Amino acid sequence: MQQAPLPPDVSWAAPPLRTSRRQARLTVGLVATVVFLTAIAPLATDMYVPAFPQVAGDLSTTATQVQLTLTTFFVGMALGQLIGGPVSDQRGRRIPLLAALAIMTVASIVCALAPTIEVMTVARFVQGFAGGWAMVIGRAVVVDVARGAQLVRVLNIIAGVGGLAPIVGPLVGGLILQLSSWRVSFWLVAVLGVAMTVTTLIAVPETLPREHRHAGGLRSFVGAGRTVLGNREYVGYLVVAGAAMGALFAYVATSAFVLQTMNGLSPIAYSIDFAANAAGMTAAALIAARLAGRVSTRKLILTGQIAALAAGIALLVGALWLGTPLPLALVSFFVLMTAQGLMIPNGGALASAAVPEHPGTGSALQGFVQWVAAGTIAPIAGLGGDHTAVPMAVLVTAGAVVSMAGLLAAARAARGSSGWMPEEKCSPGSDGIGSLCR
């Protein structure tokens, strides 16, 4: 995979806000490692989903039980991020990250060797838990060493380059099924776990000095969570990204039925369309990264929300009265996915910027909300069966509306204004690197 070029105006030195952090630098290697960490969830999911029928046959189980392994993975991802962030605020970043990668690698090996669906289900939960733990620490590392426009830019780069995983995952999974067994996909994830451990040892220093760590214990965790959730600006952006994530997984859960079952698209054509939509999301995130510090981040989010709302309304009209024709579905899905590239990473970046004193807890709650939304919305979107797109269209439309409400709440909290979008100003960043246009 070729690495996307980095913006020429990015200074890769960590902002000298605290003397003890001067040695922690935001290097290309560190960013590449965090991209690697964020790719584990889509790779572990998208390589595996095409093999559901083969898994059911090999393990002598039902399709529902196989689908449950996906749900337990999402639950593990959510809990891993919720717990991993605060633990890293207490213990530091590097050691907990390495531990999570080791556990994820072992769980992937157990999945590859699983003799029964019960073993597979438990191993998938552990795999998701450790993967979520690693992902949230990766984001916290970036928040430790970046500020202002640099933070927004880097998180968009991570989301954009990491967005290649949903493109590559299904293609690699399909190739594996053509050449070998579904178990090979889990062996591949285990190999990637070893590779991530090595790159972490080489490229990721400890970014949270002991003097800036929070005391441990349940009371500290609850206190930090209460502080973060008491920040109305943070909560608003949390809703922005969480609602967008729900709409995204409404698409992921139902697009195969809409395009293949209802419209007769071949599996190969569906994979190509899925990859094209993921590419649109990646391109949008990279464009947003280039615009960080020059264009209001809230305006970029609003642009994505308007596009997502338009796509949702088009899908709803098509589902209710037109039978969801293929051209309408293809265009609407592409617009919806591209819009997520403006909404999810930017919403997450502004949420992190709102609570710099608790980066681990803030990142943990973001990950928890987003993956709970994914795990909850995905099965709801399919309640109507495989011959209607109405539930999916309703969820996509509702997701855009709720995301807009979150942006309004965040804007009001940040500016103290009663208007929809208060006047935007790019204030100079305190890090001396650039401005953050909220």
N, C-alpha and C positions, 0 to 999 in steps of 0.2 A: 504494500500500500504506500503510495507516494504521499509524503507529508505536505499538507497545504502550506503555501508560503505565508510567512508571518508578516503582519503590517510593518512597513519600514519605520514608522514613528513610535513603535513600542520600545520603551526602555526596559531591559530585562533585569535591571538592578532592583532589588526590593527597596521600597520606600524607607528611608532612615527615620521612621517614627520612633523607634525604640532602639537604643544603642545595642542591646543584646541580640537584636535580630539582623544586624548588618551583615553577618556571615551567611544568612539564608537568602539566596538569590533566586529569582524567577528565571530559570534557564530554559532553553529549548528542550533539553533533556527532561527536566521536571514536568514541563507542559505535556510532552509526548507520553510520559509515564502516566500522568493523570488521564489523558485521552485513552490510553490502554486500559486503565482501571474502569472507566465509564463504559467501555465497550463490552464488558463481560456479560451484563444482563441481556442485551439484545442478541449477542452471539449464543449464549447458553439457551435462549428461548427460540430464536428463529432457526437455528440449525436443527432443533429438536422437534418443532411443531410438524414439519412435513412427514415425520416418521411415526406419527400417532397410530395409524393402522398397523404398521409392522410391530410396534411396541405391544399393542393389544394382543396380537397374534402370538408373539414370542413368549409373553408372560401370562398367557391364557387368562386374560381379563377383559373387562368391558371398556368401551370408549369413554364412558363417564369417569371410570376410575383413572384412566390415563389422563384425561383432562384435569382431574384433581391434582395431579403432580404439577401442573402449571400454576394452579391456584396456590398450592403450598409454597411454590417458589416465590410468588409475588408476596405472600404473607411473610415469608422469611426475609425478603428484600426490605419490606417496610419495617419490620422489627429490628433488623440489623442496623439500619440507618438511624432508627430512633435511639438505640442503645449505644451504637458505636461512636456517635458524635460526642455525647457527654463524657464517655470514657476517655476519648482522646483529648478532651479539654482537661481532664484530670491527669492522665498518664503520659501525655505527649503524643505525637503523631506516628513516629517511625516504628516503634516496637509493636503497638496494636495493629498497624497496617501489615507488617510482616506476619504477625500471628494470623490475621484474617486470611491472607493469601495462602498460608500453609493449610488452614482448615478447608478453604474452598477447593484446593487441589485434591486433598484427601477425599472430600465429599464427591468430587467429580469422578474419582477412581471407583468409589463405591457405586455410583450410578452406572458406570460402564460395566461393572461386574454383577449388578443387582439380579438375584435369582427370582425375586417376586415383586409384585407391584407395591407391596407394603414397604419393602426395603427401599425401593425406588422413591416412594413418596417421602419417607423420612430423610433420605439422602438429598432429595431436591430441596426440602426445607432448609437443611443445614447449608447446602450450596448457596441458596438464596440469601440466607442470614449472613454468611461470611462475605458474599459478594456485595451485599448492601453495606456492610460494615466497612469494606475496603473503599467503596465508592464515596461514602460520606466523608471519610478521612481524606481522600484525594481532593474533594472540594474544599475542605477546611484548610488543607495545605496551601491552596491557591489564595484563599482569603487571608491567610497569615501573612503572605508576602506581597500582596497586590492591593492597591487602593484606587478609588476614583474611577476615571475612565479606563485605566489599565485593567482593573478588575472586570469591568463589563466586557472589555475587548477580549480578554483572555478566556473568560467563561463562554463567550460566544464562539471563540475559536475551538475550544474543547467540545462544545455542543455540535459545531459544524463538522469537524473532522470525525468526532465520535459518531455522527450521523451516518457515516459510511458503513457502520456495522449492520444496520438493518438492511442495507443493500447487499452486502456480502453474505450475511448469515443464511438467508434462504437459498442462495445459489450454491454455497458450500454444502449446506445440508442436502440439497437435491443431488449434488455430485457424489456425496458420500453414499447416499442410498443407491445410486446407480452402480457404484463400484464395490460397496461393502455393506456392512451391517450398521444399524442405527447406533450401536454401542461405540462405534468409532468417533462419533461426534462428541461423546463425553471424554474419550481419551484425548481428543484434540483440545477440549477445554482444560483438561488437566495439564497438558503440555503448555498451554498459554498461562496457566497459573504459575508454573515453574518460571516461565519467561518473565512474567510480571514481578515475581520475587527477585529475580536477578536485576532487572532494571531499577527496581525500588532500592536495592542495596547500593547500586551505582549512582543513581541520579537524584534520590530524594533524601535530603538531610533532615535533621530534626528542626522543625520550624517554630516550635512552641517552647521557649525556654522555661525552666522550672519556676522562675519567679512570676511568670504570667499564667501559670496553670491554676485551675480552680480546685478547691478541696473536693474530695470525693464524698460518696455517701448518697443515700436516697434524698435526704433533705436538700443537699446541694443541687441534685438533679431537678427536683421539683421546683426549687427556688429559681434556677436558671430558666427552666421552662416557663415558669410564671412570668419572669421578667421579659422573656422573648415574646410570649403571647400577649403581654400587656402593651407591646409596641404596636399601635394601630397601623402604622405604615407597613411594618413587617407583615402583619396579618393580611392586609390588603393585597400585597404582592404574593403572599402564600396562596390566597384564593385565586389570583390571576393564573399562576402556574398550575395549581392543582386542578382547576376546572378545565384548563386546556389539556392537561394530561388525561383527564377523563374522556374528553371528546376524541383525543387521539386513539385511545384504546377501544372506544366504541367503533371506530373505523377498523382497527386491527382485528377485532373479534368478528366482524361481519362482512368485511369487504370480499372475502373469498366466496361467500354465499351469494352476495349481490352480483358479483361479476361473473362467477362461474355457474352457479346453480340457476340464477334468474336470467342471466344474459348469455350463457353458453360460451363464455371465454375459456380457452384452453388453459391448463395449468401453466404451460410455458408463457403464454401471453399474460397471464395473471402475474407471474413472477416478474416479468419485464415491467409491467405497469406498477407493481409494488416498489420495484427498485427506482423507477422514475419519480414516483411520489416522494420516496425517501431522499432522492437527490435534490428535489425542490426544497425540502425542509433544510437540508444541509446548506444549499446555496443561500437561502434566506438568512440562516444564522451567520454565515461568513460575511455576507453583505452588512448585516447589523454590526459585526465586529469592526468592519472598516469605518462605519459611521459613528462608532462610540466616541464621545467627546465633541462631536461636531453637530449631531442631530439629537434632539431630546429622546431619551430611551423610552419615556412614556408614550411619545408620539409613535415610535416604532411598534410598541405593544398595541396601541390603539389601531394602527393600520392592520396588524394581524388579526385583531378581534373583529374588525369590520369585515375583512375577507372571510374569516371563519363563519361569521353570522350569515353572510350572503350564501356561502356554500351550504350551511345547514338549512336555510330556508328553501334553497333550490332542491335539496334532497328531500325535504318534507313535502313540498309541492309535487315532486316527481313520484314519491312513494304513495301519496294519497290519491292522486288523480291520473297519473301517467304510467304507472307500472314500473317506475324507475328505469327508463330507457338507458341503454349503454352509453351513448355520448354524454348525457347529462351526468351519469355516475362517474365517468372517467374525468370529466372536467371538474366536477365538484370535489372529488377526492383529491385531485392534484392541488386545487386552491386551498382546501382544508389543511393538507399536510404542509404545504409551503407556509401557511400562516403560523403553524406551530413553531417554525424556526424563528419567528419574531416574538412569539409570546412566551414560550417556556424558558429558554435561556435568559432572556432579558428580565422576565419576572423574577426568576431565581437570583439573578445578579443584584437587582435592586433590593430584594429581600435580605440578602447577605449584607449589603451595604448599610442597611437600616439597623443591624445589630452587630457591629464589629466587636463588641465586648464579649460576645458569646458565639464565635463563629462555628464551633462544633455543634452546639445545641441548635443553633439556627439552621445549619445544614441538615442536621438529623431530622428536625421537624419538617423541613422541606421534602426530604426523601420519603419520610413516613407518609405524609399527606398525599404525595404524588403516586406512590405505589399502592396505597390503600384505594385511591381513586381508580387506578388501573385495574386492580383486582376486583373492585366492586362493580364498576361500570361494564367490564367485559362480558360477564354472564348476563347482566340485565339487557344489554344490547341484543342478545340472541333469544330473548324470551318469545318473540313472535314467530320463531321457527326460521327455516331456511328459504321461505318464499315471500317474505315481506321485509321491507327496509324501514318501516315506520318507527319502531322503537329506536333504531340507530339514528335516524334523522332527528327525532325528538331530542335525544341525548346530545347530539352534536350542536343543535340550536341552543338548547338549554345551557350547555357548557360555555358557549360564546357569551350568552347573556350574563351568566354568573361571573365569568371572567371580567366582563366590563364593569360589573358592580364592584368587584375587588379593586380594579384600577381607580374607580371613582373614590372609594374609601381611602386608598393609599394616597391619592393626590390631595385629598382634603386634609389628611393627617399631616402630610409633608408641608403643605403651603398654608393651611388654615383658611382655605377658601371654600365657599359654597358652590362654586361653579363646577361644571363637568370637568374641564381641563384648565386649571389655573395657568397663569402666565408662566412660561418656561424660561428659565435662565440657566446659563452654563456658568457655574461658579468655579473659581480656580480651586484645584485640588490641593489639599493640605500636604500631599506627598511630594509636591514639586514636579510631578510627572505630567499631569494634564487635568482637564476639567471633567467633571461628571455632569452631563446634561440629563437631569431627571425629568 
